[in-house]
Amino acid sequence: MTTRAGITALGAYAPSTVLENADLEKRMDTSDAWIRTRTGIRRRHVAAEDEFTSDLAFRAVEDLVDRFGPEALDGVDMVIVATNTPDALFPATAALVQHRFGLKAGAFDLLAACPGWLYALSVAKAYVESGQSKKVLAIGAEALTKLIDWEDRSTAVLFGDGGGAAVIEPVDAPYGLAPMVLGADGGGAQHLHAGAIGRCLPDGTKLDGKVRMNGREVFKFAVRVMDTATIEAIDAAGLTPDDIGLFVPHQANFRIIDAARERLGLHPDRVVVTVDEYGNNSTASIPLALTHALDEGRIADGDRLLMVAFGGGLSWAAGVVVWGGGRYGDGRRPTAARTSAAPLELGGTT
Ligand code: ACO
């Protein structure tokens, strides 16, 4: 019988410092109304000055252990941290996680912009299903606000920080991850980037170390790719949109999420929205949203969850997971459930 990989444990973390839209109004020429109607974001959680991606990753794994027990980490033989903001170019942030939790495991970072965590899931799936790994810890952690130009209101209002972690290991049918859809188009690199070592992109766009974005182009790309990638992922799972129990998209902009939901013909009740609370925390956004959905009792054994993300590259990823099959309990912490509803006021020109 072929092995199928599934998600058997999950955890997440968001820094305690919260930056409200009203706080941003004091720092730049913007308004709470503009931010809410254009993006759905009300606030974002921001890493402290001395808090870095590895710290966010540690806390997300600690949350996973609190929820599912230390046995969830027993036998982890590979750690992957998907991030765009590693503590250092090397060592890998994943090696710091491996050491912190005393794991006898390989460790590497994976950079694929915001879809990075879904790319990490696809690698974990391949490792587990091929027998290369028995158990993979796949983390998405991001301290993106450290790369924000606080003078640039068109990017500064969008991003936040956080972490999410999952254990991937063999599960019995019908549980587990369906084949994933991964894509990239480096021809759009100039529309969304943050420089590190290189001085410019192939088209001559200068890099200055900060996140730079052509919001309109990224918006159009995002709406297009959320549509095509989700349909491809649903097809790859042998399903139709009606089979999807919960849609868990990358949390970048409520208008983008809502457009994708509408194209899939899903009722708003079947979409997880956390962008209002966290803004866009890149690779952390989907595992964080999944963890919220778990706490809110919105994920049941056997549910088919559709995940999709887009970002710099340009890049995208999507996949369906049939939830369940783990042996560590349901991991739910109802007391931590979030009550704020999805934002309703929408506007904008894009
Ligand atoms: N506050 C007030 N006004 C603003 C702000 C702000 N924070 N930012 C821009 N504006 C102004 C602009 O200057 C412009 O003014 P003008 O008409 O006088 O020139 C006006 O608002 C409209 O600007 P647009 O860019 O047309 O606004 P739009 O409705 O497109 O919304 C936004 C902008 C929210 C950035 C949208 O384009 C978007 O969400 N794009 C996708 C971004 C995204 O998801 N990025 C993350 C990708 S994931 C990753 O990998 C990081």
Residues whose N, C-alpha, C, O or C-beta is under 5 A from the ligand:
A	BS01	ACO	D29 T30 S31 W34 R38 T39 A113 C114 R153 S154 V157 G215 R216 V218 F219 A252 N253 F310 G311 G312 G348 T349 T350
